[in-house]
Amino acid sequence: MTARVGGFVFLVLLAIAGFSYYLLSTESQTQENGTESEQESYNKNLEKSEDKTAELQKSIDETPAGGTLEIPAGVYQVSKNPELKAVTEYGDSYFALKISKPITVIMEEAVFQTDTDDDYGVFWVNETEDVHLKGGFLMGERLPEDGTLISHIGILFLYTNNSSIENTYLKNFSQGVHLNHADYNMILKVTSEFNYGSGIISYDSDQNVIDSCVVRNSGDGHVSLYGGGEDNHVVNCMVTEDRKGFDDQQGITVEGEKGSLIENNTVSGFYYGIDVKNASESNVIESNIAFNNEYNIAVRGGDGGNNLQLPSYDTRILNNLAVDPRGDSSNGIFVDAGEGHVVIGNTLNFNNLIMPEKELAIYESQNYFVEEDKE
């Protein structure tokens, strides 16, 4: 028999979801308002800013390994260094600044401005460990309109381990933060928005934690675990898309990933909210709030074209609130590729659990179904 949630319990669930969304929205709005304030001040000072690339690189180079560099408040124009070309399996990228030893960089109220037309990013952290970036505003001049997904990377960790990015704001890059063959890193309280591609991506990297981040109005999987990584965690994040005409985006992408955890995130405004695909295995999707997506949570093949279309296996979808997808033919939870998936304890609208008939008969009674909120 299909399990049902009583009216009172449902109201409690929605209240919890609403309160969680309110807290995340408030935090995001607070960060956004603060950023707008910083941005206003920063715009006023742009004409006064000077190219400080050489001075900043010298300061980085002169900081001893294990030391701390404090960058004073101010607006810093940084330019492309043609000698700083990062070569990765994902593609090649140019940067303004390079870090290749263990240091802590405290940026606080420092603003770094890049020239979008020159196709480059700010920090390349290369083949090292114990690098910690704290604070700072990394600003592309404008949203890239063309180029590749890695032509403008705000921060790249390449073969860099046991490092962190904390309380940093990034805007107008092809990708905000890119972890590439980089393990045991922490991305904490980072806001990354209005990017051409992913706001935060972990590519072929293991055991990274992306915690309490805000990623919005970007593309190509706003938060993306991709390329064969393992045991990564995306937790406590707010991932949203609210631009008109951007209705085909993906929120949190789990692609070719193994044993990773997507937990306690709020995801809204996408075609695929939480998207598991392309030979992913043994991942856990738990206690998330996903709503207003065409597919709130999906396990499927890839997108076709140059992407793979391989089934995924053994996904555990547990205790999520996946209600009110957008569109009449949308779905709360959609499982259409692979086998061994477990779907238990989720709250959905009626008829919004879509699985092969055999699995549906097993799991329909182990989830909770409610009326759709029409308001």
N, C-alpha and C positions, 0 to 999 in steps of 0.2 A: 504494500500500500504506500502511496506517496505520502511522505511526511509533510505536515503543515505547521506553520508557526502561528500561534494565536495572535490576535490583534495587539494585545499589550506587549508581548515579546517582540513583535515586529517593530512596534513604536520604539521600544528600547534599543533594538538594533539600529534603527535609522537614527535615533538620537545619538548613539555612540558614534555612528559613521559621520553624522553631521558635525558633532563636536570635534572629532578627529580632523575632519576636513576644515572646520573653522580654525582650529589651531594651526594647521599647516598653512592655510590661506593667510592667516594673520601673520605668521612668521614670514611667508613669502612677501606679503604686502609690505611688512616692515622693512625687509631687506630691499624690496624694490623702491620704496619711498626713500630709504636712505641712499640707494644707488642713484635715484633721480636727483636727489639733493647734491650728491657728490658730482654727478654728471653735469649739473647746471654750473657748479663752481668750476669744474674741470673744463667745460666748454669756454667759459669766460677767460681761462688762462691758456687756452691752446695756442693763441698767437704769440704768447710770451714764452712758450716752451721751446727748448733747444734740444738738438740731437745729443743725447747723452750715452749713446751706445758704447763708445770707446771707454768713457769714464766708468760706466757700470761694469763692463767686462773686466777692466783693470781692477776694480774693487773686488770682484769675484775671484780673480786670479790671485790677488794678494791676500785674501782671507785664508789663513792656514787650515789644513784639513782638520775637521772637528770643531772649527771655530764658528762664530756667528757674525753675519753681516747685517747691519741695520741700515735700511735705505730710508732717508728722511722723507717726510711728507712732501708731495710736489707732483708736478706733471712732467713726465719724462718721455720725450720722443725717442723711439728706438727704430733703427733702420736695418734693412736686410744685410747680413754679412754673407757675401757669396762664397766664403770659405766654410761656412757652417751648413753643410748639406748632410742631413741624416738619411741614410739609405736603409730602407726596411723592406720586408716582404710585402708590405701593404702599399709601398710606393716611396717616393723621395720627397723630402721636405726641407725648406730653408728656414733659418732662424736668425734672430738678432743676437741672442746670448746663449752661452754654453756653460754648463756646470758638469764637471767630471771628477769631483772628489766629495767626500762627506762634509757638508756644511749646512748651516741653518741660515735662511734668508728671511728676515723679518721686514715686511713691506708695509704693513699697516695702512697708512693713508697715501701710499705712493700709487700713481696712475701711470700705466705704460701704454703709450699710443703707437699703433702701427699704421703703415700706409697700405691700404688694401690692394692697391694696384700692383704692388711689388711682390705679392704672393709669398708671404713668410709669416712665421709665428714669433713668439717671444722667447720662451725658455726651452732649450734642449738639454735634458738631463741624461747623460750618456755613460753607460757601463760603470756604474758606481753603486753606492748604497749609503744609507743614513743621510739623505738629503731631505731637508724639511723646509717647505715654502709656506709662509704664514702671512695671511692678509693680502692686500693689494688688489688693484683693479686693472685688469688686462682688457684693453679696448681696441678692437679693430675700428678703423675709421668709419666703416659702414659694412653692412652685410654683404659678403661675397656673392656675386650674381652668377659667376661661372667658375671655371677651374675644376680641380679634382677635390675629393673629400679630404685630402690631406695637404692641399696647397697652402692653407693657413691654419696651423695648429697652435692653439694658445700655449699649451704646455705638453711636451712629449717626454715621457719616461721610457727610455730605450735600454733594455738589458739593465735595468735599475731596480734594486730590491730594498726592502725594509725602509722605505721612505714615505713621505706624506705631503699632502697639499691640504691646507686647512684655512677656512674662512676667506677664500679667494673668490672674487667675482670675475667672470669672463663673458664677453659679449662680442658678436660679430666676427667669428672665426669659421673656418670650415669644420673644425672640431675643437671643442673647448679643451678637454683633457683627454690625452691618448696614452694608454698604457700598452706598450708593445714588448712582448717577451719580458715582462716586468712582474715580479712576484712579491708577495707579502707587503703590499703597500696599502696605505690608508688615504682615502679621499673623504674628507670630513667637512661638513657644512660649507660645501662649495655651491655657488650659484652659477649656472652656465645657461645662457639664453641667447636666442636669435643667432643661431649658428646655421651654416649651410648644411652641415651634416650633424653627426652626433654631438650632444652636449658633453657626454662622458662615454668613452669606449675602452673596454679591456679586450685586447686582441692577443690571442694565443698566450695568455698570462694566467697565473695560478694564485689562488689564495689571497686575492685582493679584497678589501672591504670598501664599499661605497656607501657611506652612512650619512643620513640627515642632510642630503643634498636637494637643491631645487633645480630642476632642469625643465625648461619650457621653450616653446616656439622655436624648435630646431627641426632637424630632419633625420632620415636614415636610421631610425631607431634612436630616440632621444638618449636613452641609456642602453648601451649595447654590450653584451657579452658575446664575443664572436671569435671564430678562428681556432677552436679546439682547446680553450682554457678549461681549468678544473677548479672546483671548490672555491669559487668566488661568491661574495655576498653583496646583494643590493638590499639595503634595509633602511626603513624610516625616511624614505625619500618622497618628494612630491614631484610628479612628472605630468605636465599638462601641455595642451596645445589649444589655443583659443583664437587663432587667426582665421579670418574668413578665407575660404578657398584652399585651406590646407587640411583637407578632410581625408587624406589618404596616408597619413603618417603612422608610425609605430611608436608606442610608448617605451616599454622595456622589452628588448629583444634578447632572447636566449637562443643562440644559433651555433650548432656544433659544439655545445658546451656539455660538461659532464660534472655531476655532483654539486651543482651550485644552488644557492638559496636566494629566492626573491621573497622578502618577508616585510610585512607591515608598511607597505608603500601605498600611496594614493595615486591612481592613474586615471586620467580623464581627458577626453577630447580627441581620441585617435580612431583610426580604422581598426587596428589591432592594439588593444590596450597592453596586455602582457602576451607576448608572442613567442612560443616555443616551436622551433623548426630545425630542419636540416641536420639530422643525425645527432640530436641532443639526447643525453641519456642520464637517467637517475637524478634529475633536478627536482627541487621542491619549490612549489608556489604556495605560500602559506600566509594567511591572515592579512591579505591585502584588501584594499577598498578599490574596486574598479567599476566605474559607471560612465555613462555617456560615451561609450565606444561602440563602434559597429559590432565588434567582438570583444567583450570585456577580457576574456582569457581564451586563448586559442592554442591548440597543439595541432600542427598541420605540416604539410610539405612546404617547400620554399616557394618563391615567387615566380619561378621560371626564368626564361632568358638565360643570362650568364650565371644565375644563382643555381645551386643544387636544389633538387626536390627529393630529399631523402626522409624516410619516416624516422620518428623519434621514439624512444622507449622509456618505460618505467618512470614517467612523470608523476609526481605526487601533488595533487591539487587539493589543499586542505584548508577548511575554515575561512574561506574568502567571502567577502560581501561583494557579489558580482551582479548587482541589480541595475535595472533601467538602462539597458543599452539603447543607443540611438537608432531610430529607424524601425519600421514595423517588422522587417524580416531579420532583425539582428539577434544576437545570441549572448547569453550570459557566459556560458562555458561551452566551447566547441572543441571536440576531440575527434580528429578525422584522419590521423596518420599514426602508424605504429601500433604497439600493443604493450600490455603490462602497466597501463596507466591506472592510478587510483584516484577517485574523486569522492571525497567524503567531507561532510560537515559544512558545506558551502551554502550560502543563502542566495537564491536566484528567483526571478519571476517564473510563473507557471510556463511550462513548455520551453524553457530557456536552457535546458541541459541537452546538448546534442552530442550523442555518442553512437557508435555502432550498436545495433539492436541488442546484441548479446550483453554488452557491457552496460547498456542503459538499464536493462532488466535487473542487473546486479546493484547498480549504484543509485538508482532513482530514489529508493526508499531511505538512502543514507545521507540525503541532502534536504534542505528546507526550501519550500516554495511559497512565494508571497504574491499578492496582487501588485501589478505595476503601478507606480506613482504617476498619475496622469497630469499632475499639476506642474 
